[in-house]
Amino acid sequence: MGIFGFIKYNQSALPDIAGSLWKVVPGEGAPLLGLRLRQFVMANVPHRYFAAPGANVETRPIYHVLGMNWQRMAHYYLLNLELDTYRLATVPPGARAGATPSPSPRPGTRLESVEAPRQLEAFAFDRPADVAPRKDRAYVCRRFLDHPRYDYQLLLYHTRGEIPALVVCRWVEHKGCRAWRIVDYYGEERHLEGIIPHLYRRLVVQGGEYLDLVCLGFEARALERAGFTALDLDQQALIIPNYFEPFEARNVPLYAVSDRSERLRPR
């Protein structure tokens, strides 16, 4: 007995898909049942691109055999410099040296809170064209606006009469302390430089310890220009927690699997 679950990122005839659940009952079923289940889905579900963000480390040998990309995701953070102490993050003395507060938001820019699907009708989810997976409005509404448990903040970025980006965030808490996490992003990375000052201002007002995101395929320079610092996941002196249910005060690397493609850029 086994199961291979997947999610469609969009409703097109050739959607991008993501592996979401892959499990075989030990000692039962045919040999290599898990691999055969996956091969059946790949052969019978029309799709353009396959990814598995947050892939279990135990599946790494299988994906290597399949010739897929297995990569460690990067973790970036931006500390709230208005705070004197941190209880979620572990920030050693001197770690804030050289850090500068996020600049004020640029004139003529703003963030619009999305409360209803109609607000997303004019947003171009197919940009940038070379990025995969491509997610559509139906996916965003189902995944975030209609989530039965978590409250996500969907924010449209307005600049110069256009809406070039959408950012999705969620507050996480532990023992009365909060952090704000970017969980999804749509648009070109260069717009983060205009978006992050708005997010940082809200972070400070809400008393959050830090803003962070775990990502793959983002341009490092764009994130650094926006004010982020790359977390060294091979050390435990400076800690930006990844797990909150239950909470774990340690750095945990996450991994992603993606198709090998010369035309598409995994992000």
C-alpha positions in Angstrom: 0.0 0.0 0.0 1.3 3.4 -0.9 0.4 6.9 -1.9 1.9 9.7 -4.0 0.1 13.0 -3.7 0.6 16.1 -5.8 -0.7 19.6 -6.2 -1.5 21.5 -9.4 0.0 25.0 -9.3 -2.3 26.3 -12.0 -5.4 25.3 -14.0 -3.8 25.3 -17.5 -3.8 22.3 -19.8 -0.1 21.7 -19.0 0.2 22.8 -15.3 3.3 22.8 -13.1 2.8 20.3 -10.3 4.4 19.7 -6.9 4.9 16.5 -4.9 3.1 16.9 -1.6 2.9 13.4 0.0 4.9 10.3 -0.8 4.6 7.3 1.5 4.7 3.5 1.2 3.8 1.1 4.0 7.0 -0.8 4.9 6.9 -4.5 4.0 3.7 -4.3 2.0 3.0 -4.1 -1.7 5.2 -4.7 -4.8 8.9 -3.9 -4.9 9.8 -0.3 -5.6 6.1 0.6 -5.2 6.9 4.2 -4.3 8.9 4.7 -7.4 6.3 3.1 -9.5 3.6 5.3 -8.1 5.6 8.4 -8.9 6.4 7.2 -12.4 2.7 6.5 -13.0 1.8 10.1 -12.0 4.6 11.6 -14.2 3.4 9.5 -17.2 -0.3 10.0 -16.8 -0.7 13.5 -15.5 0.1 16.1 -18.2 2.4 18.7 -16.8 5.1 21.2 -17.8 7.3 21.1 -14.7 7.6 19.1 -11.4 9.0 20.4 -8.1 9.0 19.2 -4.5 9.9 22.1 -2.1 10.6 20.9 1.4 11.5 17.4 0.2 12.3 14.8 2.8 16.0 14.1 3.0 15.2 10.4 2.9 14.0 10.8 -0.7 17.3 12.2 -1.9 18.8 9.0 -3.2 15.7 8.3 -5.3 15.6 11.8 -6.8 19.3 11.4 -7.7 18.6 8.2 -9.5 15.8 10.0 -11.4 18.3 12.6 -12.5 16.5 15.6 -10.8 18.0 18.6 -9.2 18.4 18.3 -5.4 19.3 21.7 -3.8 19.5 23.2 -0.3 17.3 26.2 0.0 18.7 29.5 1.2 17.4 31.3 4.3 17.5 35.1 4.5 16.6 37.3 7.5 16.1 40.9 8.5 16.3 41.7 12.2 14.1 44.3 13.9 16.8 46.7 15.0 14.4 48.6 17.2 14.5 45.7 19.7 17.2 45.3 22.4 16.6 41.6 23.0 15.4 38.6 21.0 13.6 35.5 22.3 12.8 33.6 19.2 16.1 34.3 17.4 19.5 33.7 19.0 21.6 36.8 18.2 25.1 36.8 19.7 26.9 40.0 20.7 28.2 41.8 17.7 25.9 40.0 15.2 24.0 43.3 14.6 27.2 45.2 13.8 27.1 46.6 10.4 23.3 46.1 10.1 21.4 49.1 9.0 17.7 49.8 9.4 15.6 49.4 6.3 15.1 52.8 4.5 11.8 54.6 4.4 9.3 53.4 1.8 9.8 55.1 -1.6 7.4 57.9 -2.5 4.6 56.7 -4.7 4.7 53.1 -3.5 2.3 51.3 -1.3 1.0 47.8 -0.3 -2.6 46.9 -0.7 -4.0 44.2 1.6 -5.9 41.5 -0.4 -9.1 40.5 1.3 -11.1 39.1 -1.7 -10.2 37.2 -4.9 -11.4 40.0 -7.1 -8.5 42.1 -6.0 -6.2 39.6 -7.8 -8.0 39.7 -11.1 -5.7 42.3 -12.7 -2.4 40.8 -11.4 -0.2 39.1 -14.0 0.7 35.7 -12.5 2.6 34.7 -15.6 5.5 37.1 -15.0 8.4 36.5 -15.1 7.8 34.0 -17.9 10.9 31.9 -17.3 10.2 31.2 -13.7 8.8 27.9 -12.5 6.6 26.8 -10.9 3.9 29.2 -12.3 1.0 29.7 -9.9 -2.3 31.2 -10.8 -5.1 33.1 -9.0 -7.1 30.0 -8.3 -4.1 28.4 -6.5 -3.4 31.6 -4.5 -7.0 31.9 -3.4 -7.2 28.2 -2.4 -3.8 28.0 -0.8 -3.9 31.3 1.2 -7.2 33.2 1.2 -9.2 30.1 1.9 -6.8 28.3 4.3 -8.9 26.8 7.1 -6.3 27.3 9.8 -3.7 30.0 9.1 -4.2 33.7 8.5 -2.0 34.9 5.6 -1.3 38.5 4.6 -1.5 38.9 0.9 0.0 42.3 -0.2 -0.1 43.8 -3.7 2.8 46.2 -4.4 1.8 49.4 -6.2 4.4 51.6 -7.9 4.1 54.1 -10.7 0.6 53.1 -11.5 1.4 49.4 -11.8 1.1 46.3 -9.7 4.3 44.4 -10.5 4.5 42.1 -7.4 2.5 40.2 -4.8 4.0 39.0 -1.5 2.4 36.6 0.9 3.4 36.6 4.6 2.3 34.9 7.8 3.0 35.7 11.5 4.4 32.9 13.6 4.4 33.0 17.4 6.0 31.2 20.4 5.4 32.2 24.0 4.2 35.6 23.2 7.0 36.5 20.7 6.4 37.0 17.0 8.2 36.8 13.7 6.9 37.6 10.2 7.7 35.1 7.4 7.5 35.7 3.7 6.0 32.4 2.4 5.5 33.2 -1.3 6.4 35.9 -3.8 5.2 36.7 -7.3 7.0 39.2 -9.5 10.6 40.1 -10.4 13.1 40.1 -7.5 14.1 43.7 -8.2 10.8 44.9 -6.7 11.8 43.5 -3.3 13.9 46.6 -2.7 10.8 48.7 -2.8 8.6 46.2 -0.9 10.8 45.4 2.1 10.8 48.9 3.6 7.0 48.7 3.8 7.2 45.2 5.4 9.9 46.3 7.8 7.8 49.3 9.0 4.9 46.9 9.8 7.3 44.5 11.5 8.5 47.2 13.9 4.9 48.4 14.6 3.8 44.9 15.4 6.8 44.2 17.5 8.1 41.3 15.4 11.6 40.1 16.0 12.5 39.5 12.4 11.3 39.2 8.8 12.6 36.1 6.9 12.2 33.9 3.9 13.4 30.5 2.8 13.9 30.4 -1.0 15.6 28.8 -4.0 16.5 30.6 -7.2 16.2 34.1 -6.0 19.0 36.5 -7.0 21.2 37.0 -3.9 22.1 40.6 -4.9 18.4 41.5 -5.1 17.8 40.2 -1.6 20.8 41.9 -0.2 19.9 45.2 -1.7 16.5 44.8 -0.1 18.2 44.5 3.3 18.3 40.8 3.9 21.3 38.8 5.2 22.0 35.2 4.2 21.9 32.8 7.2 24.8 30.4 7.5 22.9 27.1 8.0 26.1 25.3 9.0 26.4 27.0 12.4 24.2 27.4 15.5 25.5 30.6 17.1 23.1 32.9 15.2 19.8 31.1 15.0 16.7 32.0 12.9 14.2 29.2 13.7 12.4 27.4 10.9 10.1 25.2 13.0 7.3 26.6 15.1 4.9 23.6 15.5 6.6 22.6 17.7 9.1 25.3 18.2 12.8 24.4 17.7 15.5 26.9 18.5 18.0 25.8 15.9 18.9 26.4 12.3 17.3 23.7 10.0 18.2 23.5 6.3 15.4 22.8 4.0 15.7 21.2 0.5 13.9 21.3 -2.8 13.7 19.0 -5.8 13.1 20.3 -9.3 13.1 19.2 -12.9 16.3 19.9 -14.9 15.3 22.5 -17.5 17.2 24.8 -19.8 14.2 27.0 -20.5 12.8 27.4 -16.9 14.4 28.9 -13.8 13.3 27.1 -10.6 12.2 29.7 -8.0 
